[in-house]
Structures are given as C-alpha cells and as structure tokens.
Amino acid sequence: MRSQVIKALEVVEDLLESEDLPDKHRKALLQIQKYLLTALDSVVDVKSKVRDITYTLQELAETLGLEVKLSSPRLLLEDEDLVKTISESAMADIEIEGEKAIIRKLVAAQQTTQA
C-alpha cells in the first residue's frame, strides 16, 4: 500500500512540473497530493500501531508460555503452570470459578514518546 501511494505521489509531482497545466488542474493536483500525503501518514501510523500490538502480543505470549507459529499455535505449559503464570503476571487479572480460570482483564504496557 505504501509503495502504491508513493508511486501515485510521483505521478502527481510529474504532472505538476508541466508548465502548460491550467491553474484549475494544478490546484486539483495539489489537493490530490495533499490527500495522498495524508494517506501516506496514515499508513505509516497504522504500521507503527501494528508493530506495537505485535510487540504486546509477543510479550503476552511469552508470559503465558505460548509458542506461536502461524500454522499451529500450542502451549508450552501444563494447565496448572499456565494458571499460575497468569495469576502471577502483572499483565492479567484471573479469577478461578470452579474448574474454570477466567481472565478478566489484560493490561498492555503503554509506550510513551517524548517530543
């Protein structure tokens, strides 16, 4: 997606370099360029958020003792060890109801950025 937006921006920039371009078309192309730049910023932002989510999920999987493979996820811990690991984790609140362990809340660490 990012590469297509960049290619579209290059096409717009090439068109804007034309000296015989009417002003109304130049204004329209400048507006299109602005929209494409906004879309490119959004793509970069989404990519960053996906990276953060992936990091959080990876940390959670490691905390839970989960070995993640795209084709076949499986737990490395036995049930008792898994419940103990979750209950000791600062990332999750767990309640035991009979034979069920219910995770009530997952907490993801927030990354702060300094400007």
C-alpha positions as CSV (number, residue, x, y, z in Angstrom):
1,M,0.0,0.0,0.0
2,R,2.8,2.4,1.0
3,S,4.6,1.9,-2.3
4,Q,1.5,2.5,-4.4
5,V,0.8,5.8,-2.6
6,I,4.4,6.8,-3.2
7,K,4.1,6.0,-6.9
8,A,0.9,8.0,-7.1
9,L,2.6,10.9,-5.5
10,E,5.4,10.7,-8.0
11,V,2.9,10.7,-10.9
12,V,1.2,13.8,-9.4
13,E,4.6,15.5,-8.9
14,D,5.5,14.8,-12.6
15,L,2.2,16.3,-13.7
16,L,2.7,19.4,-11.5
17,E,6.0,20.0,-13.3
18,S,4.2,20.6,-16.6
19,E,4.3,24.3,-17.5
20,D,1.2,24.2,-19.7
21,L,-1.0,22.9,-16.9
22,P,-4.1,25.1,-16.3
23,D,-4.4,26.6,-12.9
24,K,-7.6,24.8,-12.0
25,H,-5.9,21.4,-12.8
26,R,-2.8,22.4,-10.8
27,K,-5.0,23.3,-7.8
28,A,-6.8,19.9,-8.2
29,L,-3.5,18.1,-8.4
30,L,-2.1,19.9,-5.3
31,Q,-5.3,18.9,-3.4
32,I,-4.8,15.2,-4.6
33,Q,-1.1,15.5,-3.5
34,K,-2.3,16.7,0.0
35,Y,-4.7,13.8,0.3
36,L,-2.1,11.3,-0.8
37,L,0.4,12.7,1.8
38,T,-2.3,12.3,4.5
39,A,-2.9,8.8,3.4
40,L,0.8,8.0,3.5
41,D,1.0,9.4,7.0
42,S,-1.9,7.2,8.0
43,V,-0.2,4.1,6.5
44,V,2.9,4.8,8.5
45,D,0.8,5.4,11.7
46,V,-1.0,2.1,11.2
47,K,2.2,0.3,10.6
48,S,3.6,1.7,13.8
49,K,0.4,0.7,15.7
50,V,0.6,-2.9,14.3
51,R,4.2,-3.1,15.4
52,D,3.2,-2.0,18.9
53,I,0.3,-4.5,19.0
54,T,2.6,-7.3,17.7
55,Y,5.1,-6.5,20.4
56,T,2.4,-6.5,23.1
57,L,1.1,-9.9,21.9
58,Q,4.6,-11.3,21.7
59,E,5.2,-10.3,25.3
60,L,1.9,-11.7,26.4
61,A,2.6,-15.0,24.6
62,E,5.9,-15.3,26.3
63,T,4.4,-14.5,29.7
64,L,1.8,-17.2,29.1
65,G,4.3,-19.7,27.9
66,L,2.8,-19.8,24.4
67,E,4.8,-20.8,21.5
68,V,3.3,-19.1,18.5
69,K,3.6,-20.5,15.0
70,L,1.3,-19.2,12.3
71,S,0.2,-22.7,11.3
72,S,0.0,-24.4,14.7
73,P,-0.1,-22.5,18.0
74,R,0.5,-24.6,21.1
75,L,1.0,-24.1,24.8
76,L,4.3,-25.0,26.3
77,L,3.0,-25.0,29.8
78,E,0.7,-27.5,31.5
79,D,-2.7,-26.2,32.7
80,E,-1.6,-25.7,36.3
81,D,1.6,-23.9,35.3
82,L,-0.3,-21.7,32.9
83,V,-2.9,-20.6,35.5
84,K,0.0,-20.0,38.0
85,T,1.9,-17.9,35.4
86,I,-1.2,-15.8,34.5
87,S,-2.1,-15.3,38.2
88,E,1.5,-14.0,38.9
89,S,1.5,-11.8,35.8
90,A,1.1,-8.1,36.1
91,M,-0.5,-8.1,32.7
92,A,-3.6,-10.1,33.5
93,D,-6.2,-10.5,36.3
94,I,-7.5,-14.0,36.7
95,E,-10.5,-15.4,38.6
96,I,-11.0,-19.1,39.4
97,E,-14.6,-20.3,39.1
98,G,-14.9,-24.0,39.8
99,E,-12.7,-25.7,37.3
100,K,-12.6,-22.6,35.0
101,A,-9.9,-19.9,35.1
102,I,-11.3,-16.7,33.7
103,I,-9.1,-13.8,32.6
104,R,-11.0,-10.7,33.5
105,K,-8.5,-8.1,32.3
106,L,-5.4,-7.9,30.1
107,V,-3.1,-4.9,30.6
108,A,-0.7,-3.8,27.9
109,A,2.2,-1.6,28.7
110,Q,1.8,1.9,27.2
111,Q,4.9,3.2,25.4
112,T,5.4,6.9,25.9
113,T,7.2,9.1,23.4
114,Q,8.9,12.3,24.3
115,A,8.8,15.2,21.9
